[in-house]
């Protein structure tokens, strides 16, 4: 990675904001399933456990494909790699809209998972290209803006049409429309640094680096909150408070908005710590500790007396989970740089996909038999374990953890 002739700071942040719209498309496809879950369960006569397996189909494909897709992004470069990925996941969203039985929908979601695994690795590469190091966690938070927009849009989109399939067609159209806009921005805004495609095979050496596995396991422990609320918020509100799908979705749009605020807060924590002289990775780990404490608010959701208070608890849970995740997903760029960001961050994506694959049927089974209380305990405590794992990286990355100079 080499420094490039810089464009203005505002122009580079504009490029990052346009890229966050790809994150909106990426998550809209996922959240439409959550928002439409009551309709899909009714049409295909699914139990909560069956719905959990549907979520797992996406998660397993997401996990298995992510190492190859991350390497593909490093090999091909960001511009061509993300265009290919967005085109493929948009096509997959359209396929989901064409399905006519449960098996077809499972297959469509799996194909979607393959290509949507490119989203976070591509965002990491983008931040290395356009942002100086101290701002990269804030750059990761910009992706949360797209996710929040998707969280607001998904319930509205599902509610706007009589059938749930039309929402997937809209997702596909939005993805294809984003591609020419991004190409124009990419070629117009000068980057902070140049990151050339990596055509050699040495990227696979990362697989022998212990730090990569520490990050992956930490991500498994961290992301249970995401796996819960990304896929189950509407069902939780509908089943716990006997709401219609429309009324439940009237509350479900707010937690993703809160997650965006959490992302910027988490980025601010590490940015401030770096400004005070802490090494970069140490600053990210400190942000993870603060966020792990905050994730305990998840335990309040099952105690809520009304959907309003439940939504606030879910929003707080989402806020703190995101505050930690933006720091966690920035550490690979701190250590390995933009050249290997795709491969490195794909290890975290792989870990999250495995988590979602394994935990989704478990959540469904627990809900069928015991409700959501044990589920909230299941996801609220492990972030502390993730923080403990991250602490070991502080002493194992001496070259990567020096403080960045103030600018």
ABEGO torsion letter per residue (X at the ends): XBBBBBBBAAAAAAAAAAAAAAAAAAAAAAAAAAAAAAAAAAAAGBBAAAAAAAAAAAAAAAAAAAAAAAAAAAAAEAAAAAAAAAAAAAAAAAAAAABABAAAAAAAAAAAAAAAAAAAAAAAAAAAAABBAAAAAAAAAAAAAAAAAAAAAAAAAAAABABAAAAAAAAAAAAAAAAAAAAAAAAABBBABBBBBBABAAAAAAAABAAAAAAAAAAAAAAAAAAAAAAAAAAAAAAAAGBBAAAAAAAAAAAAAAAAAAAAAAAAAAAAAAAAGBBAAAAAAAAAAAAAAAAAAAAAAAABABAAAAAAAAAAAAAAAAAAAAAAAAAAAAAAEAAAAAAAAAAAAAAAAAAAAAAAAAAAAAAAAAEAAAAAAAAAAAAAAAAAAAAAAAAABAAAABBBBBX
